Structures are given as C-alpha cells and as structure tokens.
Amino acid sequence: MNPLFERAVQEEVMKEFLTWFKEISINNQEKWVVPSQTVALMISWTVFGVAVEWSQGKPEKISIHEIADHLLDMITKGADCLIPKD
C-alpha cells in the first residue's frame, strides 16, 4: 500500500474519532487522563492496522463482522478508563 494513502485514511479515521470525542465530552477535554488527540491517534491506527491485516487474509477464520465487534469492544470498553466520568 502507498504510505501517503495509508496516512490519508488513518487521518480521516482519526478525525471521525475526534469529532465523536468532542460530542461526548463537550467542555471536558481538560479532564481526560490522556489527551483526546492522543486517544484518537492510537485508536485510528489500531482500526487501520486491523483493517489492513484482515484485508490480507489475516486472521483467516474471523469474519469482518467479528473483527468489527472486537474493535468496538476494545474501543468502547478499553478506552472507557481513559474518558472522564462526570
């Protein structure tokens, strides 16, 4: 894959997460344990990396729906400890 294409896709995914984070915690960005920009960066590369691996047939026995479910669990439950509680 072209590195410029990879970066462009990852940046778009990151923008979507940043938008989502801003919607769920308006005025609370300063309370994040880890800056929302950093969380979005890490999650976007995770999503992109998993998508690339899956598209190359790795892992072979997991459907795209299972991969998506695992990613959503990791993102919503794994990142839960990073998002401040009101």
All heavy atoms as an XYZ file, in Angstrom:
696
protein
N       0.827     -1.174      0.000
C       0.000      0.000      0.000
C       0.878      1.246      0.000
O       1.956      1.263      0.584
C      -0.896     -0.019      1.238
C      -2.308      0.386      0.940
S      -3.317      0.497      2.430
C      -4.192     -1.029      2.304
N       0.390      2.281     -0.600
C       1.094      3.549     -0.670
C       1.071      4.241      0.699
O       0.001      4.442      1.271
C       0.413      4.427     -1.725
C       1.070      5.760     -1.905
O       1.577      6.359     -0.968
N       1.042      6.242     -3.132
N       2.249      4.620      1.231
C       2.291      5.276      2.547
C       1.462      6.558      2.633
O       0.889      6.860      3.671
C       3.774      5.569      2.759
C       4.496      4.617      1.871
C       3.591      4.382      0.703
N       1.388      7.319      1.545
C       0.576      8.536      1.560
C      -0.909      8.211      1.664
O      -1.657      8.889      2.375
C       0.843      9.381      0.311
C       2.241     10.003      0.214
C       2.411     10.726     -1.115
C       2.485     10.948      1.377
N      -1.328      7.150      0.981
C      -2.722      6.702      1.059
C      -3.018      6.207      2.464
O      -4.060      6.545      3.040
C      -2.981      5.599      0.030
C      -4.351      5.001      0.148
C      -5.461      5.691     -0.309
C      -4.524      3.745      0.716
C      -6.736      5.145     -0.191
C      -5.788      3.189      0.833
C      -6.893      3.889      0.372
N      -2.113      5.411      3.029
C      -2.296      4.894      4.386
C      -2.485      6.048      5.368
O      -3.393      6.024      6.193
C      -1.091      4.068      4.820
C      -0.966      2.749      4.139
C       0.288      1.987      4.557
O       1.057      2.474      5.419
O       0.490      0.886      4.030
N      -1.630      7.031      5.283
C      -1.692      8.168      6.200
C      -2.990      8.953      6.015
O      -3.607      9.380      6.989
C      -0.470      9.080      5.967
C      -0.389     10.230      6.907
C      -0.125      9.760      8.308
N      -0.123     10.914      9.199
C       0.099     10.858     10.463
N       0.345      9.711     11.038
N       0.079     11.928     11.195
N      -3.410      9.136      4.760
C      -4.645      9.876      4.493
C      -5.853      9.153      5.092
O      -6.722      9.784      5.705
C      -4.832     10.075      2.992
N      -5.899      7.841      4.945
C      -7.009      7.058      5.502
C      -6.985      7.134      7.025
O      -8.007      7.390      7.670
C      -6.952      5.587      5.022
C      -7.958      4.732      5.778
C      -7.196      5.510      3.520
N      -5.827      6.931      7.610
C      -5.688      6.978      9.071
C      -6.102      8.345      9.608
O      -6.787      8.438     10.619
C      -4.252      6.641      9.478
C      -3.987      6.729     10.967
C      -3.594      8.123     11.415
O      -2.929      8.864     10.704
N      -4.009      8.482     12.609
N      -5.727      9.410      8.932
C      -6.077     10.753      9.390
C      -7.583     10.992      9.338
O      -8.145     11.649     10.218
C      -5.330     11.812      8.579
C      -3.864     11.911      8.965
C      -3.082     12.926      8.149
O      -3.663     13.568      7.242
O      -1.880     13.074      8.428
N      -8.247     10.448      8.325
C      -9.702     10.583      8.243
C     -10.384      9.823      9.377
O     -11.339     10.317      9.977
C     -10.227     10.105      6.881
C      -9.944     11.052      5.756
C     -10.535     12.440      5.994
O     -11.721     12.558      6.386
O      -9.808     13.433      5.800
N      -9.888      8.630      9.670
C     -10.435      7.848     10.781
C     -10.216      8.618     12.086
O     -11.119      8.717     12.928
C      -9.809      6.435     10.839
C     -10.241      5.686     12.090
C     -10.166      5.636      9.588
N      -9.042      9.189     12.256
C      -8.730      9.950     13.458
C      -9.666     11.156     13.605
O     -10.163     11.433     14.702
C      -7.275     10.422     13.444
C      -6.865     11.095     14.736
S      -5.105     11.449     14.828
C      -5.030     12.972     13.910
N      -9.937     11.859     12.514
C     -10.849     13.000     12.559
C     -12.239     12.590     13.029
O     -12.888     13.311     13.788
C     -10.948     13.666     11.179
C      -9.738     14.466     10.796
C      -9.926     15.054      9.403
C      -8.637     15.626      8.863
N      -8.789     16.076      7.477
N     -12.692     11.418     12.564
C     -14.009     10.924     12.979
C     -14.043     10.654     14.477
O     -15.011     10.998     15.159
C     -14.389      9.658     12.201
C     -14.680      9.911     10.739
C     -15.844     10.859     10.530
O     -16.874     10.737     11.239
O     -15.730     11.732      9.651
N     -12.992     10.048     15.010
C     -12.939      9.800     16.446
C     -12.876     11.103     17.230
O     -13.546     11.245     18.262
C     -11.772      8.876     16.818
C     -12.087      7.432     16.608
C     -11.520      6.742     15.550
C     -12.965      6.762     17.437
C     -11.815      5.405     15.343
C     -13.274      5.427     17.236
C     -12.701      4.740     16.182
N     -12.100     12.060     16.776
C     -12.028     13.351     17.458
C     -13.386     14.043     17.492
O     -13.781     14.612     18.513
C     -10.992     14.257     16.797
C      -9.544     13.968     17.161
C      -8.604     14.799     16.285
C      -9.284     14.247     18.630
N     -14.098     13.973     16.387
C     -15.439     14.554     16.333
C     -16.344     13.867     17.347
O     -17.077     14.522     18.096
C     -16.029     14.431     14.918
O     -15.188     15.142     14.011
C     -17.442     14.973     14.847
N     -16.295     12.554     17.396
C     -17.106     11.778     18.333
C     -16.732     12.141     19.775
O     -17.603     12.375     20.613
C     -16.919     10.285     18.061
C     -17.691      9.386     18.969
C     -19.005      9.489     19.326
C     -17.183      8.229     19.637
N     -19.343      8.457     20.164
C     -18.252      7.678     20.379
C     -15.947      7.612     19.665
C     -18.104      6.526     21.145
C     -15.806      6.459     20.423
C     -16.873      5.925     21.149
N     -15.444     12.192     20.072
C     -15.000     12.526     21.418
C     -15.473     13.914     21.844
O     -15.870     14.121     22.978
C     -13.473     12.455     21.536
C     -12.901     11.073     21.401
C     -11.578     10.913     21.060
C     -13.671      9.937     21.617
C     -11.021      9.643     20.941
C     -13.130      8.670     21.491
C     -11.800      8.519     21.155
N     -15.419     14.855     20.920
C     -15.871     16.207     21.239
C     -17.365     16.233     21.534
O     -17.823     16.953     22.409
C     -15.523     17.162     20.101
C     -14.049     17.474     20.049
C     -13.700     18.350     18.879
C     -12.187     18.535     18.831
N     -11.755     19.188     17.618
N     -18.129     15.418     20.815
C     -19.571     15.359     21.036
C     -19.921     14.736     22.388
O     -20.868     15.159     23.027
C     -20.243     14.557     19.918
C     -20.260     15.264     18.591
C     -20.795     14.394     17.466
O     -21.269     13.268     17.737
O     -20.728     14.834     16.316
N     -19.155     13.748     22.815
C     -19.493     13.065     24.061
C     -18.929     13.757     25.292
O     -19.328     13.437     26.407
C     -19.071     11.574     24.056
C     -17.556     11.421     23.926
C     -19.823     10.805     22.988
C     -17.062     10.000     24.076
N     -18.029     14.689     25.108
C     -17.470     15.350     26.294
C     -17.178     16.822     26.046
O     -16.089     17.303     26.305
C     -16.215     14.633     26.757
O     -15.193     14.771     25.802
N     -18.169     17.523     25.574
C     -18.017     18.965     25.351
C     -17.639     19.622     26.682
O     -18.214     19.338     27.714
C     -19.326     19.563     24.791
C     -19.591     18.990     23.403
C     -19.256     21.090     24.741
C     -20.937     19.344     22.825
N     -16.642     20.467     26.626
C     -16.127     21.207     27.787
C     -15.403     20.331     28.812
O     -15.083     20.802     29.890
C     -17.240     22.000     28.489
C     -17.894     22.998     27.572
O     -17.244     23.599     26.730
N     -19.195     23.165     27.726
N     -15.161     19.067     28.530
C     -14.465     18.196     29.475
C     -13.129     17.692     28.943
O     -12.550     16.794     29.533
C     -15.341     16.996     29.847
C     -16.460     17.370     30.770
O     -16.300     18.232     31.620
N     -17.596     16.737     30.598
N     -12.667     18.230     27.839
C     -11.420     17.749     27.241
C     -10.252     17.846     28.218
O      -9.387     16.995     28.231
C     -11.097     18.521     25.962
C     -12.072     18.272     24.825
C     -12.006     16.875     24.292
O     -10.940     16.405     23.938
N     -13.135     16.190     24.240
N     -10.236     18.888     29.067
C      -9.126     19.055     30.001
C      -9.125     17.997     31.097
O      -8.131     17.810     31.782
C      -9.143     20.456     30.622
C     -10.304     20.729     31.555
C     -11.622     21.082     30.877
O     -11.649     21.243     29.645
O     -12.629     21.192     31.584
N     -10.225     17.277     31.285
C     -10.318     16.247     32.319
C      -9.862     14.869     31.842
O      -9.821     13.937     32.629
C     -11.754     16.155     32.838
C     -12.209     17.415     33.556
C     -13.620     17.245     34.045
C     -14.142     18.525     34.675
N     -15.544     18.386     35.083
N      -9.556     14.736     30.571
C      -9.137     13.445     30.047
C      -7.803     13.041     30.676
O      -6.900     13.866     30.828
C      -8.978     13.506     28.530
C     -10.281     13.536     27.791
C     -11.313     14.404     27.981
C     -10.674     12.664     26.743
N     -12.334     14.128     27.111
C     -11.969     13.069     26.335
C     -10.070     11.599     26.101
C     -12.658     12.421     25.322
C     -10.759     10.972     25.088
C     -12.043     11.374     24.714
N      -7.675     11.776     31.024
C      -6.419     11.257     31.564
C      -5.341     11.333     30.488
O      -4.200     11.697     30.756
C      -6.605      9.800     32.051
C      -5.300      9.205     32.511
C      -7.654      9.746     33.151
N      -5.709     10.980     29.277
C      -4.836     11.073     28.104
C      -5.532     12.038     27.150
O      -6.750     11.955     26.978
C      -4.657      9.684     27.435
C      -3.857      9.780     26.163
C      -4.024      8.688     28.405
N      -4.809     12.957     26.537
C      -5.456     13.907     25.613
C      -6.262     13.184     24.527
O      -5.831     12.153     24.001
C      -4.283     14.676     25.007
C      -3.177     14.539     26.000
C      -3.363     13.189     26.630
N      -7.432     13.732     24.213
C      -8.304     13.113     23.220
C      -7.603     12.949     21.875
O      -7.834     11.966     21.168
C      -9.594     13.904     23.050
O      -9.329     15.229     22.655
N      -6.732     13.872     21.526
C      -5.966     13.777     20.264
C      -5.113     12.508     20.265
O      -5.029     11.809     19.259
C      -5.085     15.021     20.113
C      -4.277     15.066     18.848
C      -5.058     15.636     17.683
O      -6.087     16.272     17.861
N      -4.570     15.415     16.487
N      -4.486     12.203     21.394
C      -3.644     11.010     21.509
C      -4.484      9.744     21.442
O      -4.121      8.779     20.766
C      -2.833     11.041     22.819
O      -2.060     12.243     22.841
C      -1.925      9.839     22.948
N      -5.623      9.745     22.140
C      -6.516      8.582     22.109
C      -7.000      8.342     20.681
O      -6.987      7.216     20.185
C      -7.703      8.764     23.077
C      -8.680      7.600     22.962
C      -7.208      8.901     24.513
N      -7.418      9.402     19.999
C      -7.892      9.276     18.610
C      -6.790      8.762     17.700
O      -7.035      7.929     16.818
C      -8.421     10.616     18.109
N      -5.573      9.237     17.908
C      -4.434      8.775     17.102
C      -4.206      7.277     17.295
O      -4.076      6.528     16.327
C      -3.185      9.567     17.480
C      -1.893      9.159     16.784
C      -1.963      9.497     15.296
C      -0.705      9.845     17.437
N      -4.196      6.835     18.549
C      -3.949      5.418     18.829
C      -5.063      4.530     18.287
O      -4.795      3.499     17.667
C      -3.790      5.205     20.339
C      -2.525      5.827     20.896
S      -2.218      5.450     22.634
C      -3.635      6.146     23.432
N      -6.303      4.941     18.504
C      -7.424      4.126     18.032
C      -7.473      4.098     16.511
O      -7.727      3.047     15.913
C      -8.752      4.626     18.627
C      -8.775      4.367     20.142
C      -9.937      3.928     17.964
C      -9.978      4.962     20.847
N      -7.210      5.229     15.868
C      -7.276      5.254     14.399
C      -6.239      4.326     13.782
O      -6.523      3.625     12.806
C      -7.114      6.683     13.871
O      -5.832      7.199     14.156
N      -5.020      4.297     14.337
C      -4.012      3.382     13.815
C      -4.382      1.926     14.114
O      -4.101      1.033     13.310
C      -2.622      3.711     14.360
C      -1.957      4.791     13.567
C      -1.669      6.044     13.988
C      -1.514      4.719     12.201
N      -1.072      6.762     12.971
C      -0.959      5.971     11.863
C      -1.539      3.721     11.224
C      -0.435      6.243     10.601
C      -1.014      4.001      9.966
C      -0.473      5.245      9.672
N      -5.025      1.691     15.252
C      -5.482      0.337     15.575
C      -6.518     -0.131     14.564
O      -6.412     -1.233     14.013
C      -6.069      0.291     16.999
O      -5.058      0.670     17.927
C      -6.604     -1.086     17.338
N      -7.514      0.705     14.316
C      -8.561      0.362     13.355
C      -7.953      0.141     11.975
O      -8.245     -0.852     11.295
C      -9.648      1.463     13.308
C     -10.604      1.257     12.137
C     -10.406      1.512     14.631
N      -7.097      1.053     11.557
C      -6.481      0.935     10.235
C      -5.634     -0.334     10.141
O      -5.714     -1.069      9.160
C      -5.625      2.170      9.934
C      -5.005      2.125      8.574
C      -5.766      2.357      7.451
C      -3.659      1.820      8.421
C      -5.200      2.305      6.180
C      -3.090      1.760      7.168
C      -3.857      2.007      6.041
N      -4.824     -0.603     11.156
C      -3.962     -1.786     11.143
C      -4.752     -3.080     11.087
O      -4.412     -4.000     10.338
N      -5.822     -3.150     11.867
C      -6.662     -4.346     11.855
C      -7.309     -4.525     10.481
O      -7.375     -5.635      9.945
C      -7.725     -4.286     12.974
C      -8.774     -5.366     12.801
C      -7.054     -4.398     14.336
N      -7.773     -3.423      9.889
C      -8.396     -3.497      8.562
C      -7.400     -3.985      7.516
O      -7.734     -4.823      6.660
C      -8.954     -2.135      8.167
N      -6.171     -3.506      7.579
C      -5.143     -3.945      6.627
C      -4.858     -5.433      6.809
O      -4.817     -6.189      5.841
C      -3.847     -3.109      6.770
C      -2.694     -3.738      6.001
C      -4.085     -1.684      6.303
N      -4.669     -5.855      8.052
C      -4.398     -7.271      8.325
C      -5.548     -8.143      7.844
O      -5.338     -9.176      7.220
C      -4.162     -7.505      9.822
C      -2.838     -6.980     10.315
C      -1.655     -7.756      9.760
O      -1.651     -9.000      9.827
O      -0.722     -7.103      9.257
N      -6.782     -7.727      8.140
C      -7.939     -8.518      7.723
C      -8.023     -8.589      6.197
O      -8.294     -9.649      5.631
C      -9.230     -7.938      8.291
C     -10.404     -8.802      7.951
C     -10.851     -9.894      8.632
C     -11.253     -8.669      6.810
N     -11.919    -10.449      7.987
C     -12.193     -9.714      6.861
C     -11.309     -7.766      5.752
C     -13.186     -9.871      5.904
C     -12.285     -7.933      4.795
C     -13.213     -8.971      4.879
N      -7.759     -7.464      5.522
C      -7.856     -7.442      4.056
C      -6.813     -8.342      3.404
O      -6.978     -8.767      2.265
C      -7.715     -6.017      3.526
O      -6.376     -5.562      3.640
N      -5.740     -8.643      4.126
C      -4.693     -9.529      3.607
C      -4.919    -10.983      4.004
O      -4.057    -11.827      3.810
C      -3.322     -9.054      4.098
C      -2.947     -7.705      3.563
C      -1.674     -7.155      4.195
O      -1.117     -7.709      5.129
N      -1.203     -6.039      3.661
N      -6.098    -11.256      4.578
C      -6.437    -12.626      4.928
C      -5.927    -13.056      6.291
O      -5.860    -14.249      6.582
N      -5.565    -12.108      7.148
C      -5.094    -12.428      8.488
C      -6.016    -11.762      9.487
O      -6.187    -10.559      9.430
C      -3.684    -11.891      8.707
C      -2.689    -12.281      7.659
C      -1.423    -11.484      7.870
C      -0.593    -11.442      6.618
N       0.496    -10.518      6.697
N      -6.572    -12.387     10.407
C      -6.675    -13.834     10.582
C      -7.740    -14.405      9.655
O      -8.746    -13.772      9.402
C      -7.069    -13.996     12.050
C      -7.762    -12.732     12.382
C      -7.180    -11.661     11.496
N      -7.492    -15.577      9.145
C      -8.340    -16.173      8.120
C      -9.705    -16.639      8.617
O     -10.652    -16.677      7.863
C      -7.601    -17.350      7.477
C      -6.328    -16.914      6.788
C      -5.445    -18.080      6.392
O      -5.875    -19.227      6.523
O      -4.327    -17.816      5.946
N      -9.819    -16.986      9.874
C     -11.050    -17.588     10.365
C     -12.021    -16.607     11.004
O     -13.034    -16.997     11.520
C     -10.713    -18.696     11.366
C      -9.947    -19.828     10.720
C      -9.674    -20.926     11.700
C      -8.885    -22.029     10.993
N      -8.614    -23.147     11.850
N     -11.730    -15.320     10.985
C     -12.604    -14.340     11.613
C     -13.270    -13.496     10.529
O     -12.610    -12.967      9.642
C     -11.814    -13.440     12.591
C     -11.240    -14.299     13.717
C     -12.695    -12.343     13.150
C     -10.406    -13.526     14.710
N     -14.596    -13.364     10.634
C     -15.328    -12.561      9.657
C     -15.117    -11.074      9.932
O     -14.717    -10.682     11.029
C     -16.824    -12.883      9.720
O     -17.393    -12.318     10.892
N     -15.428    -10.262      8.959
C     -15.311     -8.812      9.126
C     -16.244     -8.336     10.229
O     -15.931     -7.394     10.961
C     -15.546     -8.058      7.793
C     -15.177     -6.572      7.926
C     -16.984     -8.207      7.329
C     -13.742     -6.302      8.202
N     -17.388     -8.990     10.386
C     -18.332     -8.606     11.436
C     -17.766     -8.907     12.823
O     -17.927     -8.108     13.753
C     -19.674     -9.305     11.228
C     -20.314     -8.945      9.926
N     -20.816     -7.682      9.669
C     -20.506     -9.656      8.803
C     -21.297     -7.644      8.444
N     -21.118     -8.831      7.891
N     -17.092    -10.036     12.953
C     -16.452    -10.367     14.227
C     -15.324     -9.379     14.536
O     -15.177     -8.942     15.679
C     -15.901    -11.792     14.201
C     -16.971    -12.859     14.239
C     -16.377    -14.248     14.092
O     -15.794    -14.522     13.023
O     -16.491    -15.034     15.050
N     -14.535     -9.064     13.519
C     -13.454     -8.097     13.701
C     -14.034     -6.756     14.154
O     -13.530     -6.128     15.089
C     -12.641     -7.906     12.395
C     -11.837     -9.161     12.067
C     -11.739     -6.678     12.467
C     -10.625     -9.377     12.929
N     -15.104     -6.314     13.494
C     -15.737     -5.044     13.855
C     -16.247     -5.082     15.297
O     -16.067     -4.114     16.046
C     -16.871     -4.726     12.887
N     -16.870     -6.196     15.689
C     -17.356     -6.333     17.066
C     -16.205     -6.254     18.066
O     -16.303     -5.586     19.094
C     -18.116     -7.645     17.253
C     -19.478     -7.638     16.594
O     -20.004     -6.546     16.282
O     -20.033     -8.742     16.398
N     -15.108     -6.938     17.775
C     -13.942     -6.913     18.660
C     -13.362     -5.500     18.753
O     -12.997     -5.041     19.839
C     -12.855     -7.884     18.189
C     -13.240     -9.322     18.278
N     -13.803     -9.900     19.391
C     -13.113    -10.318     17.380
C     -14.014    -11.174     19.184
N     -13.608    -11.459     17.955
N     -13.272     -4.830     17.616
C     -12.759     -3.451     17.615
C     -13.644     -2.525     18.439
O     -13.149     -1.723     19.235
C     -12.647     -2.915     16.188
C     -11.369     -3.228     15.441
C     -11.512     -2.844     13.980
C     -10.189     -2.522     16.065
N     -14.967     -2.659     18.252
C     -15.875     -1.810     19.015
C     -15.774     -2.073     20.507
O     -15.782     -1.140     21.314
C     -17.312     -2.010     18.536
C     -17.644     -1.338     17.218
C     -19.040     -1.744     16.746
C     -17.551      0.171     17.340
N     -15.651     -3.341     20.887
C     -15.474     -3.661     22.310
C     -14.188     -3.047     22.845
O     -14.171     -2.452     23.921
C     -15.445     -5.177     22.537
C     -16.817     -5.800     22.518
O     -17.818     -5.063     22.656
O     -16.889     -7.033     22.377
N     -13.120     -3.191     22.097
C     -11.837     -2.655     22.532
C     -11.895     -1.131     22.646
O     -11.433     -0.547     23.612
C     -10.735     -3.060     21.550
C      -9.319     -2.762     22.026
S      -8.635     -1.115     21.686
C      -8.984     -0.836     19.989
N     -12.516     -0.502     21.676
C     -12.585      0.949     21.663
C     -13.490      1.459     22.782
O     -13.118      2.356     23.527
C     -13.067      1.467     20.293
C     -11.993      1.202     19.229
C     -13.416      2.946     20.358
C     -12.490      1.358     17.813
N     -14.683      0.881     22.912
C     -15.630      1.408     23.887
C     -15.329      0.965     25.314
O     -15.466      1.746     26.247
C     -17.076      1.023     23.530
O     -17.174     -0.396     23.466
C     -17.485      1.650     22.220
N     -14.911     -0.258     25.495
C     -14.633     -0.745     26.848
C     -13.189     -0.502     27.246
O     -12.910     -0.155     28.391
C     -14.975     -2.223     26.964
C     -16.454     -2.484     26.790
C     -16.763     -3.951     26.792
C     -18.233     -4.167     26.479
N     -18.527     -5.570     26.249
N     -12.280     -0.665     26.296
C     -10.869     -0.446     26.594
C     -10.538      1.015     26.822
O      -9.768      1.357     27.699
N     -11.154      1.901     26.065
C     -10.899      3.329     26.205
C     -11.737      3.935     27.319
O     -11.499      5.069     27.717
C     -11.182      4.043     24.884
N     -12.678      3.178     27.856
C     -13.559      3.697     28.891
C     -12.783      4.248     30.079
O     -13.162      5.280     30.647
C     -14.516      2.597     29.350
C     -15.515      3.105     30.361
O     -16.239      4.089     30.056
O     -15.585      2.545     31.470
N     -11.703      3.606     30.447
C     -10.935      4.078     31.604
C     -10.189      5.379     31.293
O      -9.712      6.045     32.211
C      -9.972      3.004     32.092
S      -8.676      2.613     30.912
N     -10.083      5.757     30.044
C      -9.378      6.989     29.664
C     -10.319      8.194     29.605
O      -9.874      9.326     29.597
C      -8.701      6.818     28.306
C      -7.691      5.684     28.187
C      -7.223      5.580     26.750
C      -6.546      5.902     29.135
N     -11.619      7.926     29.544
C     -12.602      9.001     29.415
C     -13.110      9.369     30.803
O     -13.482      8.496     31.581
C     -13.761      8.545     28.495
C     -13.219      8.216     27.101
C     -14.834      9.617     28.416
C     -14.226      7.572     26.185
N     -13.123     10.649     31.134
C     -13.544     11.063     32.473
C     -15.013     10.748     32.763
O     -15.840     10.776     31.861
C     -13.313     12.567     32.476
C     -13.363     12.956     31.045
C     -12.847     11.786     30.267
N     -15.281     10.449     33.990
C     -16.657     10.199     34.441
C     -17.173     11.479     35.092
O     -16.472     12.118     35.859
C     -16.701      9.064     35.469
C     -15.984      7.802     35.050
C     -16.657      7.126     33.883
C     -16.032      5.807     33.552
N     -14.900      5.848     32.684
N     -18.388     11.845     34.798
C     -18.985     13.056     35.419
C     -19.775     12.685     36.640
O     -20.257     11.678     36.856
C     -19.863     13.792     34.423
C     -19.017     14.465     33.352
O     -17.869     14.840     33.655
O     -19.516     14.629     32.247
